[in-house]
Amino acid sequence: SEMKLSPAVSSDIIRIALPALTQERRLDFVKLLKQKSESAKIMLRQARQDIKDKIDALKESKTVSEDEIHRLLEELDKVTADFNLKIEEMARKKESEIMDF
């Protein structure tokens, strides 16, 4: 098969021997990891923009004070930055695992 897997059936157990990762395959996985982490960051930015739009709507309706709007925007930026750091940290850790395995 394309993945070079060879299943072996032994009574009620199926064993699949996985070939060792080559350097080229590891780099492919790292490239995929970077694409996925960038997609996560894009989704985070989209979610941030959706919430910011809701905060702006509150500002327009004048049902919430300016101080509260400012606090909400600061909290939104803080949470967004925290999640961005988490995404980057997870990506660095996973890249290290892939390359050092």
C-alpha positions in Angstrom: 0.0 0.0 0.0 0.9 3.7 -0.2 1.7 3.8 3.5 3.9 0.7 3.4 2.0 -1.1 6.1 1.8 -4.8 6.2 -0.9 -6.3 8.5 -0.4 -9.7 10.0 -3.4 -11.6 11.4 -2.8 -13.9 14.4 -6.0 -15.6 15.6 -8.0 -12.6 17.0 -5.2 -10.0 16.9 -4.2 -7.9 13.9 -0.6 -6.6 14.0 0.5 -3.8 11.8 4.2 -3.0 11.6 4.9 0.7 11.2 8.1 1.6 9.4 10.5 4.0 11.0 10.1 7.7 10.1 12.6 9.0 7.5 13.9 12.5 7.8 11.9 13.4 4.7 8.7 12.1 6.2 9.5 13.9 9.5 9.9 17.2 7.6 6.5 16.5 5.8 4.9 16.1 9.3 6.5 19.3 10.5 5.2 21.2 7.4 1.7 19.8 8.1 2.0 20.8 11.7 2.8 24.4 10.8 -0.1 24.5 8.4 -2.5 23.2 11.1 -1.1 25.6 13.7 -1.5 28.5 11.3 -5.1 27.4 10.7 -5.7 27.4 14.4 -4.4 31.0 14.7 -6.6 32.1 11.8 -9.7 30.6 13.6 -8.6 32.3 16.8 -8.4 35.6 15.0 -11.8 35.1 13.5 -13.3 34.2 16.9 -11.7 37.4 18.3 -13.2 39.5 15.5 -16.7 38.0 16.1 -16.5 38.8 19.8 -15.0 42.3 19.1 -18.0 43.0 16.8 -20.4 42.0 19.6 -18.5 44.4 22.0 -18.7 47.1 19.4 -22.5 46.5 19.1 -22.7 47.0 22.9 -20.8 50.2 22.5 -23.2 51.5 19.9 -26.3 50.5 21.9 -24.9 52.6 24.9 -26.1 49.9 27.3 -22.6 49.4 28.7 -20.2 52.1 30.0 -17.0 53.1 28.2 -15.0 51.7 31.1 -16.7 48.4 30.8 -16.1 48.4 27.0 -12.4 49.1 27.5 -12.2 46.3 30.1 -13.9 43.9 27.8 -11.5 44.7 24.9 -8.5 44.4 27.2 -9.7 41.0 28.4 -10.3 39.9 24.8 -6.8 40.9 23.8 -5.3 39.1 26.9 -7.3 35.9 26.2 -6.4 36.0 22.5 -2.7 36.5 23.3 -2.8 33.6 25.8 -4.3 31.2 23.3 -1.8 32.3 20.6 1.0 31.5 23.0 -0.5 28.1 23.8 -0.8 27.3 20.1 2.8 28.3 19.5 4.0 26.3 22.5 2.1 23.2 21.5 3.5 23.5 17.9 7.1 23.8 19.2 6.7 20.9 21.5 5.1 18.7 18.8 7.8 19.7 16.3 10.5 18.7 18.8 8.7 15.3 19.4 8.5 14.6 15.6 12.2 15.5 15.0 13.6 13.8 18.0 11.5 10.6 17.9 
